[in-house]
Amino acid sequence: MELSTKILIEEAKNRNIEVDILDEQDNFIRLKKGNKIEYIKQATKTSLDTYIAPLIMENKLVTKIILKESGFCVPEGVIVKSIEEGEKFWENFAYKATVIKPKNTNFGTGVVILPENNVKEWYIDAIKQALKYDDTVLIEEFISGKEYRFLVMGEEVVGIIHRIPANVIGDGNKTIEELVKEKNKNPLRGEGHTTPFEKIKLGKIELDYLKSQGKDINYIPKEGEIVYLRENSNVSTGGESIDFTDIIGEEYKKIAVDATKAVGAKICGVDMIIKNIDEFPNRGNHSIIELNFNPAIYMHNFPYKGENRHVERKLLDLLGF
């Protein structure tokens, strides 16, 4: 089972809640205590959210429209349905840092972030990649700053992490490929969200990103040199998390809660880019890049650095257990 579901089950048992695993493969469970029954799928799909809220968050176009109409800062961009249509907008994004992603996605699936020196070949390849997951693709400006995941439950931000993209640190002897293999031996890294961190892969996205840096998998980083393998920082693609819950101010937390309310959700992972967390929020220093339904909770319990936030406790509290 996924780690998030295991964490929730363990806390439920601590509270003397009866747990029935209805479908282990699907991470579908039932919680019972007295006359109270709750059905939960993948830890954060619960009765707290209406049917439509996850559908809104899954559709990045609809999410963006709602957030923009509600006055939130979101990236500017265009929507295309084919490679040919995407080519028409090449001049708008030529040699600029650009994000290309499927309209319907979660966990960073199909998302490609192109660096500032991006060329047309990479741009077209990224559209092809996104079209594998959906027939509509969003092409957006890349917002500079650090990315933070705000986990919202009800009226509260229960955890914040800053995610670092998949990376290796050189020792002056091993190639990037060898360093990845070594890092993946860590028992905390696995596949399918069953461990705190995912194994790092060396697929097309990683190889293209290395190429944009003038490197390949045979490059030998110097001792202490950090080489990033992706631009996007999802934990699901090998990234690492640092807890920022007590560091980021209430003003940004309110933005995350209000954005969640705007789409009618109770549980939401708000991905926000912030240039300087010490600055008061203004239209030039932050942007909401995504709202995520079914956000993983394990990354807040097992950050690469920082405190376990025990967010499963907040979830069971919210469910009335």
Rosetta silent file (secondary structure, phi, psi, omega in degrees, C-alpha in Angstrom):
SEQUENCE: MELSTKILIEEAKNRNIEVDILDEQDNFIRLKKGNKIEYIKQATKTSLDTYIAPLIMENKLVTKIILKESGFCVPEGVIVKSIEEGEKFWENFAYKATVIKPKNTNFGTGVVILPENNVKEWYIDAIKQALKYDDTVLIEEFISGKEYRFLVMGEEVVGIIHRIPANVIGDGNKTIEELVKEKNKNPLRGEGHTTPFEKIKLGKIELDYLKSQGKDINYIPKEGEIVYLRENSNVSTGGESIDFTDIIGEEYKKIAVDATKAVGAKICGVDMIIKNIDEFPNRGNHSIIELNFNPAIYMHNFPYKGENRHVERKLLDLLGF
SCORE:     score description
SCORE:     0.000 S_00000001
   1 L     0.000  157.826  177.710    0.000    0.000    0.000 S_00000001
   2 L   -64.594  148.980 -176.626    1.028    3.612   -0.446 S_00000001
   3 H   -61.247  -38.442 -179.927    2.913    5.136    2.471 S_00000001
   4 H   -58.894  -42.324  179.462    0.291    7.865    3.004 S_00000001
   5 H   -67.277  -40.794  178.572   -2.405    5.224    3.519 S_00000001
   6 H   -60.772  -41.531  179.404   -0.185    3.213    5.881 S_00000001
   7 H   -62.050  -43.717 -179.275    0.438    6.327    7.994 S_00000001
   8 H   -65.260  -41.914  179.018   -3.299    7.014    8.218 S_00000001
   9 H   -60.881  -44.693 -178.766   -4.072    3.402    9.178 S_00000001
  10 H   -60.388  -44.077  179.429   -1.461    3.448   11.948 S_00000001
  11 H   -68.650  -35.641  177.619   -2.898    6.622   13.501 S_00000001
  12 H   -61.562  -42.558  178.836   -6.437    5.261   13.180 S_00000001
  13 H   -65.751  -35.209  176.292   -5.430    2.175   15.150 S_00000001
  14 H   -60.868  -27.367 -178.618   -3.790    4.407   17.778 S_00000001
  15 L   -96.906   11.346 -179.363   -7.238    5.987   18.240 S_00000001
  16 L    60.658   34.728  174.235   -8.960    2.588   18.505 S_00000001
  17 L   -91.412  131.790  178.060  -10.675    3.115   15.173 S_00000001
  18 E   -73.074  130.450 -177.752  -11.582   -0.119   13.398 S_00000001
  19 E  -116.419  123.875  173.332   -9.834   -0.321   10.012 S_00000001
  20 E  -112.707  123.447  175.739  -11.053   -2.484    7.125 S_00000001
  21 E   -88.619  103.599 -174.631   -8.817   -2.728    4.064 S_00000001
  22 E   -80.297  -37.778  178.821  -11.404   -3.070    1.306 S_00000001
  23 E  -148.809   99.786 -175.037   -9.001   -3.004   -1.665 S_00000001
  24 L   -62.139  -43.366 -178.183   -5.308   -3.086   -0.817 S_00000001
  25 L   -63.213  -34.482 -178.243   -4.129   -2.432   -4.372 S_00000001
  26 L   -92.733    2.116 -179.315   -6.414    0.580   -4.677 S_00000001
  27 L    54.222   43.863 -178.179   -5.583    1.829   -1.147 S_00000001
  28 E  -105.637  119.022 -177.122   -9.295    1.813   -0.335 S_00000001
  29 E  -128.737  164.594  174.459  -10.117    1.561    3.379 S_00000001
  30 E  -126.853  133.325  177.249  -13.068    1.927    5.748 S_00000001
  31 E  -110.724  134.244 -178.837  -12.823    3.470    9.206 S_00000001
  32 E  -135.530  134.387  173.075  -15.402    2.661   11.869 S_00000001
  33 E  -150.779  112.870 -174.175  -15.858    3.886   15.417 S_00000001
  34 L    63.930 -128.757  179.074  -19.218    3.491   17.091 S_00000001
  35 L   -89.727   -1.474 -176.211  -21.863    4.560   14.598 S_00000001
  36 E   -89.786  130.430  178.123  -19.419    6.605   12.546 S_00000001
  37 E  -131.558  133.690  174.801  -18.155    5.194    9.226 S_00000001
  38 E  -132.709  135.463  174.223  -15.846    6.863    6.697 S_00000001
  39 E  -101.712  132.541 -175.446  -14.604    5.481    3.375 S_00000001
  40 E  -134.940  135.273  176.192  -11.174    6.720    2.293 S_00000001
  41 E  -119.740  131.257  176.858   -9.148    6.155   -0.856 S_00000001
  42 L    51.431   41.091  171.148   -5.420    6.920   -1.107 S_00000001
  43 L    72.073  -41.822 -174.122   -5.394    8.694    2.274 S_00000001
  44 L  -121.614    7.918  170.990   -6.862   12.039    1.159 S_00000001
  45 E   -93.234  105.164 -172.171   -9.833   11.143   -1.048 S_00000001
  46 L  -136.009  177.530  177.769  -12.596   11.454    1.516 S_00000001
  47 L   -70.712   -8.711 -179.113  -16.201   12.513    2.049 S_00000001
  48 L   -66.313  -31.146 -178.579  -14.904   15.955    3.014 S_00000001
  49 L  -100.872  138.804  174.163  -14.610   16.958   -0.644 S_00000001
  50 L   -68.312  166.730 -179.666  -17.518   17.147   -3.057 S_00000001
  51 L   -63.503  -36.406 -172.238  -17.259   15.218   -6.315 S_00000001
  52 H   -76.053  -29.532 -175.622  -16.667   18.354   -8.380 S_00000001
  53 H   -58.821  -48.555  176.918  -13.737   19.809   -6.377 S_00000001
  54 H   -62.657  -32.772  178.634  -11.190   17.133   -7.430 S_00000001
  55 H   -66.999  -36.309  176.178  -12.406   17.419  -11.033 S_00000001
  56 H   -64.581  -47.359 -177.000  -11.727   21.157  -10.944 S_00000001
  57 H   -68.623  -31.192  177.912   -8.225   20.656   -9.522 S_00000001
  58 H   -66.115  -34.427 -178.731   -7.442   17.870  -11.990 S_00000001
  59 E   -89.870  102.844 -173.780   -8.237   20.223  -14.862 S_00000001
  60 H   -65.551  -28.459  178.411   -5.396   22.762  -14.800 S_00000001
  61 H   -68.625  -49.424  179.953   -7.191   25.059  -17.252 S_00000001
  62 H   -62.354  -42.882  177.949  -10.380   25.291  -15.157 S_00000001
  63 H   -56.227  -46.471 -176.929   -8.300   25.724  -11.976 S_00000001
  64 H   -64.783  -40.420  178.933   -6.372   28.581  -13.551 S_00000001
  65 H   -62.224  -47.179 -178.487   -9.522   30.342  -14.752 S_00000001
  66 H   -63.250  -44.579 -179.090  -11.144   30.133  -11.310 S_00000001
  67 H   -64.773  -42.029 -179.072   -8.016   31.330   -9.499 S_00000001
  68 H   -65.326  -42.904  178.672   -7.463   34.219  -11.920 S_00000001
  69 H   -65.152  -26.884 -179.301  -11.098   35.339  -11.659 S_00000001
  70 L   -87.419    1.279  174.823  -10.767   35.177   -7.869 S_00000001
  71 L    92.139    9.650  178.983   -7.804   37.550   -7.924 S_00000001
  72 L   -85.159  152.416  177.934   -4.946   35.099   -7.303 S_00000001
  73 L   -79.046  122.406  177.569   -1.600   35.398   -9.077 S_00000001
  74 L  -133.973  157.271 -179.213   -1.181   32.676  -11.727 S_00000001
  75 L   -67.078  147.491  173.568    1.284   32.267  -14.633 S_00000001
  76 L   -80.219  150.396 -179.830    0.375   33.695  -18.032 S_00000001
  77 E  -176.626 -172.413 -179.891    0.136   31.210  -20.875 S_00000001
  78 E  -133.147  166.166  179.137   -1.691   29.673  -23.823 S_00000001
  79 E  -119.988  132.864  178.504   -3.615   26.468  -24.548 S_00000001
  80 E  -132.913  157.454 -178.907   -2.915   24.242  -27.560 S_00000001
  81 L  -120.466    4.254  179.060   -4.338   20.978  -28.870 S_00000001
  82 L  -158.679  165.525  176.597   -1.643   19.930  -31.337 S_00000001
  83 H   -63.701  -40.887 -178.932    2.046   20.282  -32.152 S_00000001
  84 H   -61.588  -42.239  178.746    1.137   22.470  -35.118 S_00000001
  85 H   -66.550  -37.743  178.571   -0.877   24.807  -32.924 S_00000001
  86 H   -63.702  -36.823 -179.787    1.985   24.889  -30.419 S_00000001
  87 H   -60.333  -32.132 -178.569    4.443   25.886  -33.148 S_00000001
  88 L   -63.326  -24.734 -177.367    2.435   29.060  -33.779 S_00000001
  89 L  -100.794    6.054 -176.915    3.308   30.251  -30.265 S_00000001
  90 H   -54.059  -42.379 -177.510    7.020   29.366  -30.410 S_00000001
  91 H   -62.798  -28.659  178.842    8.063   32.996  -30.792 S_00000001
  92 H   -67.355  -28.734 -173.442    6.217   33.857  -27.565 S_00000001
  93 H  -118.819    3.560 -176.913    8.351   31.395  -25.583 S_00000001
  94 L   -57.101  127.276  175.322   11.556   31.222  -27.645 S_00000001
  95 L    60.709   22.507  176.637   14.687   31.084  -25.467 S_00000001
  96 L  -116.342  151.321  173.952   12.620   31.718  -22.314 S_00000001
  97 L   -64.358  127.972 -170.024   12.117   29.461  -19.315 S_00000001
  98 E  -139.871  144.282  175.434    8.799   27.736  -20.046 S_00000001
  99 E  -111.474  129.381  178.870    6.468   25.203  -18.423 S_00000001
 100 E  -125.693  124.414 -174.462    4.576   22.759  -20.658 S_00000001
 101 E  -149.363  153.629  175.556    2.034   20.417  -19.073 S_00000001
 102 E   -64.229  152.235  178.145   -1.106   18.368  -19.812 S_00000001
 103 L   -62.492  -41.543  179.775   -4.412   20.012  -18.976 S_00000001
 104 E  -111.016  110.619 -178.934   -5.315   17.097  -16.701 S_00000001
 105 L  -159.618  161.868  174.195   -2.453   15.877  -14.542 S_00000001
 106 L  -152.723  160.000 -178.718   -1.297   15.221  -11.002 S_00000001
 107 L    60.412   24.179  176.812    2.011   14.281   -9.343 S_00000001
 108 L    75.341   11.748 -177.273    3.900   16.170  -12.072 S_00000001
 109 L   -64.657  125.209  177.046    2.964   13.606  -14.732 S_00000001
 110 L    76.333    4.282 -178.928    3.850   14.804  -18.225 S_00000001
 111 L   -85.480  130.424  176.918    5.128   18.180  -16.989 S_00000001
 112 E  -125.090  131.128  175.949    8.257   19.536  -18.679 S_00000001
 113 E  -112.480  118.942 -178.232   10.082   22.687  -17.600 S_00000001
 114 E   -94.216  139.161 -179.787   12.368   24.159  -20.231 S_00000001
 115 L   -74.862  174.609 -176.679   15.359   26.318  -19.227 S_00000001
 116 L   -60.376  -30.647 -177.619   15.998   29.861  -20.438 S_00000001
 117 L   -90.831   25.045 -176.547   18.214   28.634  -23.291 S_00000001
 118 L   -63.139  145.607 -179.870   15.450   26.363  -24.612 S_00000001
 119 L  -116.599  168.517 -173.325   15.382   25.789  -28.366 S_00000001
 120 H   -59.652  -36.104 -179.834   12.528   24.892  -30.696 S_00000001
 121 H   -59.929  -44.524  179.141   13.436   21.192  -30.738 S_00000001
 122 H   -66.316  -40.799 -179.209   13.055   20.952  -26.933 S_00000001
 123 H   -59.441  -48.095  179.934    9.852   23.017  -27.066 S_00000001
 124 H   -66.161  -41.727  178.783    8.243   20.686  -29.633 S_00000001
 125 H   -60.939  -38.476 -179.941    9.441   17.575  -27.776 S_00000001
 126 H   -66.324  -39.113  177.130    7.871   18.901  -24.554 S_00000001
 127 H   -64.568  -42.705  177.041    4.518   19.419  -26.299 S_00000001
 128 H   -58.208  -43.522 -179.777    4.725   15.855  -27.671 S_00000001
 129 H   -61.106  -46.948 -178.484    5.416   14.574  -24.157 S_00000001
 130 H   -65.868  -35.753 -179.267    2.428   16.442  -22.673 S_00000001
 131 H   -68.132  -15.413  175.818    0.121   15.281  -25.494 S_00000001
 132 L   -68.550  -23.157 -175.124    0.782   11.674  -24.460 S_00000001
 133 L  -106.806  -15.076 -179.563   -1.253   12.366  -21.312 S_00000001
 134 L  -163.157  158.965  178.941   -3.973   14.673  -22.625 S_00000001
 135 L   -91.550    2.013  175.401   -5.276   16.166  -25.865 S_00000001
 136 L  -129.967  135.472 -173.926   -4.977   19.691  -24.467 S_00000001
 137 E  -126.954  138.102  174.970   -1.699   21.244  -23.310 S_00000001
 138 E   -99.054  131.429  174.542   -0.923   24.376  -21.285 S_00000001
 139 E  -116.326  118.874 -171.976    2.188   26.375  -22.216 S_00000001
 140 E  -131.449  157.426  171.969    3.067   28.883  -19.515 S_00000001
 141 E   -64.961  143.870  175.643    5.751   31.305  -18.475 S_00000001
 142 L   -84.642  126.716 -179.329    8.138   29.900  -15.893 S_00000001
 143 L   -92.635  123.499 -178.529    7.868   31.837  -12.637 S_00000001
 144 L   -78.391  150.299 -178.731   11.216   32.335  -10.923 S_00000001
 145 L   134.681 -169.767  178.290   11.578   31.720   -7.209 S_00000001
 146 E  -102.096  144.001 -178.489   11.362   28.718   -4.900 S_00000001
 147 E   -94.673  134.965  179.329    8.487   26.271   -5.036 S_00000001
 148 E  -128.015  139.091  173.994    6.580   25.394   -1.873 S_00000001
 149 E  -101.805  117.869  175.475    3.835   22.824   -1.292 S_00000001
 150 E   -98.418  121.628  175.585    1.185   23.997    1.179 S_00000001
 151 E   -95.509  113.493 -178.207   -0.977   21.160    2.501 S_00000001
 152 E  -103.437  130.456  172.632   -4.392   22.603    3.346 S_00000001
 153 E  -130.588  112.914 -177.509   -6.924   20.714    5.445 S_00000001
 154 L    66.343 -119.946 -176.775  -10.129   22.585    6.163 S_00000001
 155 L  -101.475   15.001 -169.574   -9.267   26.095    7.321 S_00000001
 156 E  -135.217  142.617  167.391   -5.621   25.368    8.123 S_00000001
 157 E   -86.871  113.517 -174.322   -2.254   24.895    6.467 S_00000001
 158 E   -96.000  -10.060  177.558   -1.014   21.776    8.279 S_00000001
 159 E  -168.263  146.843  175.290    2.349   21.498    6.549 S_00000001
 160 E  -135.465  131.219  173.285    4.647   23.309    4.113 S_00000001
 161 E  -127.949  148.265  168.987    7.623   21.835    2.318 S_00000001
 162 E  -100.998  125.055 -175.748   10.146   23.241   -0.119 S_00000001
 163 E  -100.426  134.394  178.243   10.923   20.609   -2.711 S_00000001
 164 E  -104.019  131.547 -178.972   14.348   20.198   -4.281 S_00000001
 165 L   -60.443  158.667  175.718   14.515   18.573   -7.734 S_00000001
 166 L   -49.621  133.362 -174.858   16.125   15.147   -8.191 S_00000001
 167 E  -154.276  165.688  170.603   19.873   15.616   -7.881 S_00000001
 168 E  -132.778  154.566  177.672   23.230   13.996   -7.189 S_00000001
 169 E  -114.760  124.220 -174.830   26.284   15.338   -5.368 S_00000001
 170 L   -69.009  153.814  173.647   29.637   14.623   -6.958 S_00000001
 171 L  -121.611    6.353  178.530   32.599   12.896   -5.319 S_00000001
 172 L    83.438   -3.229 -177.352   35.098   13.585   -8.083 S_00000001
 173 L  -125.242  -42.589 -173.113   35.169    9.922   -9.152 S_00000001
 174 L   -90.064  149.894  174.496   31.737    8.600  -10.104 S_00000001
 175 L   -76.314  168.090  176.763   29.675    9.487  -13.158 S_00000001
 176 H   -58.436  -42.847  179.588   26.162   10.885  -12.842 S_00000001
 177 H   -60.041  -42.925  179.621   24.768    7.470  -13.763 S_00000001
 178 H   -67.103  -38.863  179.142   26.818    5.788  -11.027 S_00000001
 179 H   -65.352  -37.436  177.950   25.816    8.433   -8.461 S_00000001
 180 H   -64.886  -45.638  179.314   22.135    7.894   -9.275 S_00000001
 181 H   -59.178  -41.227 -179.581   22.481    4.130   -8.830 S_00000001
 182 H   -66.453  -43.165 -178.896   24.211    4.681   -5.492 S_00000001
 183 H   -65.741  -34.866 -178.695   21.575    7.152   -4.281 S_00000001
 184 H   -72.059  -12.352  177.456   18.776    4.780   -5.288 S_00000001
 185 L   -73.384  -16.850  179.065   20.201    2.072   -2.988 S_00000001
 186 L   -58.494  124.708 -178.086   18.937    4.079   -0.009 S_00000001
 187 L   -62.477  -14.505  177.063   16.086    2.005    1.526 S_00000001
 188 L   -77.779   -8.097  178.047   14.086    5.238    1.933 S_00000001
 189 E  -105.526  131.749  179.114   13.785    5.356   -1.875 S_00000001
 190 E  -147.815 -150.279 -179.876   11.323    3.107   -3.652 S_00000001
 191 L  -137.967  148.910  175.853    8.583    3.185   -6.257 S_00000001
 192 L    77.105   26.211  176.063    4.852    3.824   -6.255 S_00000001
 193 L    62.534   30.473  178.418    4.742    6.137   -3.198 S_00000001
 194 L   -97.139   -6.641 -179.943    5.451    3.247   -0.815 S_00000001
 195 L  -132.669  165.541 -178.370    8.546    4.913    0.677 S_00000001
 196 L   -58.961  -31.107 -178.632    9.361    8.496    1.778 S_00000001
 197 E  -133.128  151.065 -179.972   11.270    9.192   -1.458 S_00000001
 198 E   -92.440  151.394  175.055   11.045    7.863   -5.002 S_00000001
 199 L   -63.592  143.928  178.197   13.901    6.318   -6.936 S_00000001
 200 L   -82.465  132.553  179.364   15.574    8.719   -9.359 S_00000001
 201 L  -106.822  155.545  175.706   15.140    7.799  -13.002 S_00000001
 202 L  -117.929   69.531  178.774   17.306    8.663  -15.975 S_00000001
 203 L   -95.901 -164.968 -176.256   14.665    8.965  -18.664 S_00000001
 204 H   -59.719  -42.751 -178.053   14.235   11.380  -21.554 S_00000001
 205 H   -61.831  -44.929 -179.415   13.310   14.357  -19.338 S_00000001
 206 H   -66.417  -42.909 -179.618   16.415   13.890  -17.171 S_00000001
 207 H   -64.172  -40.515  178.734   18.708   13.319  -20.175 S_00000001
 208 H   -66.194  -38.029 -179.569   17.348   16.411  -21.947 S_00000001
 209 H   -68.821  -37.750  174.996   17.792   18.512  -18.818 S_00000001
 210 H   -62.856  -41.650  179.990   21.393   17.339  -18.459 S_00000001
 211 H   -60.290  -37.681  179.806   21.929   18.176  -22.135 S_00000001
 212 H   -66.423  -18.592  178.335   20.669   21.713  -21.526 S_00000001
 213 L   -98.546    3.872 -177.750   23.470   22.022  -18.935 S_00000001
 214 L    75.244   26.481 -177.976   26.082   20.662  -21.351 S_00000001
 215 L  -127.840  165.703  169.744   26.259   17.347  -19.452 S_00000001
 216 L  -140.800 -175.516 -174.031   25.293   13.703  -19.895 S_00000001
 217 L   -69.266  -13.336  178.784   25.122   10.635  -17.651 S_00000001
 218 L   -92.324   -1.324  178.438   28.849   10.003  -18.128 S_00000001
 219 L   -67.236  138.403  178.549   29.811   13.404  -16.716 S_00000001
 220 L  -105.064  104.153  179.485   31.864   13.175  -13.502 S_00000001
 221 L   -67.470  148.275  176.512   30.839   15.976  -11.097 S_00000001
 222 L   -67.259  163.387  178.803   33.529   17.509   -8.918 S_00000001
 223 L   -59.970  124.643  180.000   33.538   16.737   -5.211 S_00000001
 224 L    85.707   -7.399 -179.692   30.608   18.577   -3.615 S_00000001
 225 L   -74.223  127.386  177.421   29.156   19.668   -6.986 S_00000001
 226 E   -93.558  125.934  176.301   25.352   19.397   -7.083 S_00000001
 227 E  -115.415  119.285  178.630   23.903   18.359  -10.430 S_00000001
 228 E   -87.227  139.100 -174.583   20.138   18.707  -10.822 S_00000001
 229 L  -102.377  -14.506  177.403   18.472   16.144  -13.066 S_00000001
 230 L  -144.208  159.993  173.546   15.101   17.839  -13.486 S_00000001
 231 L   -87.176  -42.559  179.888   13.702   21.336  -13.248 S_00000001
 232 L   -74.920  149.106 -167.385   10.433   20.313  -11.593 S_00000001
 233 L  -111.488   20.305 -178.627   10.783   19.355   -7.957 S_00000001
 234 L   -57.708  136.023  174.943    8.043   16.776   -7.376 S_00000001
 235 H   -62.443  -30.554 -179.528    8.905   14.179   -4.734 S_00000001
 236 H   -67.983  -13.385  177.547    7.188   11.685   -7.062 S_00000001
 237 H  -114.072   26.599  174.141    9.967   12.245   -9.631 S_00000001
 238 L    98.000    2.917 -179.974   12.875   11.796   -7.226 S_00000001
 239 L   -73.039  174.291 -177.668   12.845   15.194   -5.522 S_00000001
 240 E  -129.828  152.451 -172.779   13.487   15.836   -1.834 S_00000001
 241 E  -118.006  143.239  175.910   11.549   17.859    0.726 S_00000001
 242 E  -124.874  127.934 -176.765   12.536   20.376    3.411 S_00000001
 243 E   -71.506  129.818  179.242    9.999   21.398    6.050 S_00000001
 244 L  -127.099   16.366 -171.901    9.125   25.129    6.065 S_00000001
 245 L   -56.377  -41.817 -177.090    5.902   25.033    8.095 S_00000001
 246 L   -91.038   -3.291 -174.491    7.126   27.319   10.876 S_00000001
 247 L   -96.721  -37.809 -178.018    9.240   29.531    8.620 S_00000001
 248 L   -81.806  136.913 -172.950    6.712   30.830    6.090 S_00000001
 249 L   -72.674  164.907 -176.725    4.429   33.600    7.360 S_00000001
 250 H   -63.116  -27.989 -178.059    0.681   33.566    7.926 S_00000001
 251 H   -61.676  -43.162  179.341    0.042   35.846    4.923 S_00000001
 252 H   -72.045  -34.703  177.207    1.133   33.145    2.457 S_00000001
 253 H   -62.715  -38.969  178.809   -0.729   30.483    4.432 S_00000001
 254 H   -64.170  -38.497  177.776   -3.926   32.548    4.096 S_00000001
 255 H   -60.198  -43.846 -179.563   -3.423   32.712    0.322 S_00000001
 256 H   -63.454  -43.394  179.443   -3.174   28.904    0.203 S_00000001
 257 H   -65.656  -44.065 -178.922   -6.326   28.441    2.315 S_00000001
 258 H   -65.748  -36.467  177.841   -8.284   31.009    0.282 S_00000001
 259 H   -65.551  -38.894  177.176   -7.185   29.397   -3.010 S_00000001
 260 H   -62.804  -42.911  177.907   -8.418   26.042   -1.714 S_00000001
 261 H   -63.603  -34.749 -176.225  -11.757   27.617   -0.812 S_00000001
 262 H   -60.540  -30.733  179.050  -11.993   29.183   -4.287 S_00000001
 263 L  -100.360    7.629  175.781  -12.291   25.734   -5.874 S_00000001
 264 L    74.482   23.592 -177.152  -14.559   24.446   -3.111 S_00000001
 265 L   -97.930  157.734  174.455  -12.042   21.965   -1.697 S_00000001
 266 L  -107.450  -34.327  178.973  -11.339   20.900    1.881 S_00000001
 267 E  -120.927  125.600 -172.771   -8.091   18.985    1.252 S_00000001
 268 E  -156.692  142.411  170.920   -5.633   20.441   -1.242 S_00000001
 269 E  -102.645  109.325 -177.653   -1.958   20.617   -2.091 S_00000001
 270 E   -95.736  117.676  177.158   -1.233   24.204   -3.136 S_00000001
 271 E   -96.284  117.113 -175.163    1.961   24.640   -5.149 S_00000001
 272 E  -126.994  134.153  173.065    3.188   28.213   -4.854 S_00000001
 273 E   -94.677  127.869  178.696    6.292   29.913   -6.203 S_00000001
 274 E  -128.778  128.800 -179.478    7.639   32.600   -3.855 S_00000001
 275 L   -73.530  -41.888 -178.457   10.621   34.799   -4.667 S_00000001
 276 L  -148.594  108.638 -175.714   11.322   35.855   -1.088 S_00000001
 277 L   -67.744  -14.029  178.464    9.385   34.392    1.842 S_00000001
 278 L   -83.775  -11.135  178.100   10.499   37.322    4.033 S_00000001
 279 L   -87.463  145.899  173.729    8.617   39.761    1.792 S_00000001
 280 L   -67.001  139.975 -178.613    4.953   40.577    2.325 S_00000001
 281 L   -56.603  133.996  171.963    2.902   39.028   -0.528 S_00000001
 282 L  -146.050  171.181 -172.406    2.409   41.243   -3.574 S_00000001
 283 L   -66.129  -14.831 -177.816    1.533   40.599   -7.209 S_00000001
 284 L  -100.235   -4.286 -172.476    5.175   40.521   -8.252 S_00000001
 285 L  -119.448    5.611  177.407    6.660   38.093   -5.758 S_00000001
 286 E  -156.600  161.725  177.592    4.510   34.952   -5.810 S_00000001
 287 E  -158.443  140.218  174.226    2.292   32.826   -8.034 S_00000001
 288 E   -88.245  119.185 -176.382    0.119   29.748   -7.596 S_00000001
 289 E   -97.573  -23.483  177.764    1.213   27.258  -10.231 S_00000001
 290 E  -160.734  152.082  165.212   -1.065   24.330   -9.324 S_00000001
 291 E  -115.837  135.020 -173.954   -3.739   23.041   -6.988 S_00000001
 292 E  -119.786  123.082  171.545   -3.532   19.304   -6.363 S_00000001
 293 L   -79.175  160.966  179.560   -6.333   16.947   -5.360 S_00000001
 294 L    50.112   50.106 -179.790   -5.389   13.797   -3.405 S_00000001
 295 L   -68.416  139.383  177.309   -2.165   15.373   -2.063 S_00000001
 296 L   -67.376  140.962  178.702    0.316   12.916   -0.538 S_00000001
 297 L  -100.435  -19.800 -174.114    0.710   13.296    3.219 S_00000001
 298 H   -63.187  -30.399 -177.145    3.861   11.227    3.696 S_00000001
 299 H   -67.261  -21.280  176.951    6.184   13.959    2.442 S_00000001
 300 H   -87.741  -18.455  177.300    5.149   16.129    5.402 S_00000001
 301 H   -90.911  -28.322 -179.032    5.769   13.267    7.831 S_00000001
 302 L  -127.275   62.374  177.656    9.101   12.244    6.357 S_00000001
 303 L   -67.725  152.139  176.621   10.794   15.409    5.068 S_00000001
 304 L   -60.129  -37.683  174.116   14.370   15.072    3.869 S_00000001
 305 E  -138.394  134.437  174.899   15.123   17.763    6.447 S_00000001
 306 L   120.713 -169.260 -168.622   12.864   19.001    9.217 S_00000001
 307 L   -93.597  141.801  172.764   10.081   18.015   11.574 S_00000001
 308 L   -69.619  121.231 -175.747    7.420   15.325   11.217 S_00000001
 309 L   -91.096   -5.000  177.186    4.143   17.270   11.037 S_00000001
 310 L    47.064   50.670 -175.433    1.875   14.251   11.752 S_00000001
 311 H   -68.916  -18.506  176.879   -0.671   15.553    9.276 S_00000001
 312 H   -63.134  -28.015  177.533   -2.629   12.283    9.487 S_00000001
 313 H   -66.690  -41.818  179.322   -3.768   13.444   12.939 S_00000001
 314 H   -63.784  -37.927 -178.660   -5.227   16.618   11.434 S_00000001
 315 H   -66.054  -45.206  178.662   -7.010   14.554    8.785 S_00000001
 316 H   -67.298  -34.818  174.618   -8.652   12.241   11.317 S_00000001
 317 H   -60.234  -45.604 -177.592   -9.593   15.250   13.446 S_00000001
 318 H   -64.330  -33.237  178.892  -11.250   16.824   10.397 S_00000001
 319 L   -77.154   -7.897  177.057  -13.142   13.599    9.696 S_00000001
 320 L    89.727   20.642  176.670  -14.527   13.722   13.220 S_00000001
 321 L   -97.672    0.000    0.000  -12.579   10.843   14.758 S_00000001
